């Protein structure tokens, strides 16, 4: 799947010989798995309250000083960065998790490629 994502201009997702969806890897991911995730760590006591004000954030979960913020839209990651900057939240670790073509396959077929 990683090679298809990197090398192919157009991909078809097949299930039992039937085309379930077709398009560029970017189109398939955007259309079928629009959720984005930002993981960040901060000791800021007000971080959770501030992160919950992000317009496109659908969920904000906290485990100790680690936050998982999930949302949709082209501006979601930018909104998270803006919130952190605007509120002077000191971040000690961060990562953005974007869905992959394998996530699309799993969502559309209900099983992984290796099943």
Secondary structure, DSSP 4 states (H G I P E B T S, - for coil): -HHHHHH-S-EEEEETTEEEEEE-HHHHHHHH---EEEEEE---TTHHHHHTT-TTEEEEEEETTEEEEEE-STTHHHHHHHHHHHTTPPPSEEEEE---HHHHHHHHHSS-TT-
